[in-house]
Amino acid sequence: MYEKGDKVAQDFKEAANWYRRAADQSEANAQWRIAQFYKKGLGVEQNDIEAYFWELLAAKFDMPDDAWVPDHSYYAARLSSDDLAAIRTRADNWKPTLSELERGKAAFQCADYNEAFSLLKPLAEKGCTDAQAFLHTMYKNGWGVQKDGGEATRWGDATVASCHLAAEQGDGSSQLDLFQIYFHGSFNVKQDYVEAYFWLCVAGSRMSFGLSKKMYDFSDKITPKQKSDIEARATEWVKRRQ
């Protein structure tokens, strides 16, 4: 969205901010995009060390057609052998910065809802989609907090909005989340098979999720013309953002 100036003013700094946040959470497409931002100095100070590091991380994911291949010769010509070795070691040892989120999830799964709430709410307020979704569930059911339909709705709406924002920026996981949201009608969103199939097509065109649109039968949910139109719309959507 911010990178392309789609519906908002083009802002490379803001795009870099969103890509970095998603990259830190192991989103491979965001890792590749932030690498290109560092490589070209878009919205961040040009930095070949950071660019190579993020390219190496993104390349760990299985992409079709070798879409994400680090430009080893480019960096070999610009960085010392010591730098290259240090970057590779750093990439090999990297772990996503999800400690608070993972702790919150673990507490939730153990039914320690007070602890889960204390860990997840600050993250939710900072825009973490997963944490927002957990808060929606906790307020909806009265787990760890007083049952509150208004707060449940607020955090459900925030979850969907965060998914849309990240999906528009190319976050494949969020695109797949939107498919699930529209397919099942989650978070008080009206069930919409057209939007569900659109986001499944978008997600499936960019990443290897081990999930294909063929795994879901839409034959009794959308017409053949709708299916064709949605696929064309998804293809055009992806092309505009490449």
Secondary structure as GFF3:
##gff-version 3
##sequence-region A 1 242
A	DSSP	alpha_helix	12	24	.	.	.	ID=ss1
A	DSSP	alpha_helix	28	40	.	.	.	ID=ss2
A	DSSP	alpha_helix	48	58	.	.	.	ID=ss3
A	DSSP	three_ten_helix	64	66	.	.	.	ID=ss4
A	DSSP	alpha_helix	72	76	.	.	.	ID=ss5
A	DSSP	alpha_helix	81	93	.	.	.	ID=ss6
A	DSSP	alpha_helix	99	109	.	.	.	ID=ss7
A	DSSP	alpha_helix	113	125	.	.	.	ID=ss8
A	DSSP	alpha_helix	129	141	.	.	.	ID=ss9
A	DSSP	alpha_helix	149	168	.	.	.	ID=ss10
A	DSSP	alpha_helix	172	184	.	.	.	ID=ss11
A	DSSP	alpha_helix	193	206	.	.	.	ID=ss12
A	DSSP	three_ten_helix	213	215	.	.	.	ID=ss13
A	DSSP	alpha_helix	224	240	.	.	.	ID=ss14
###
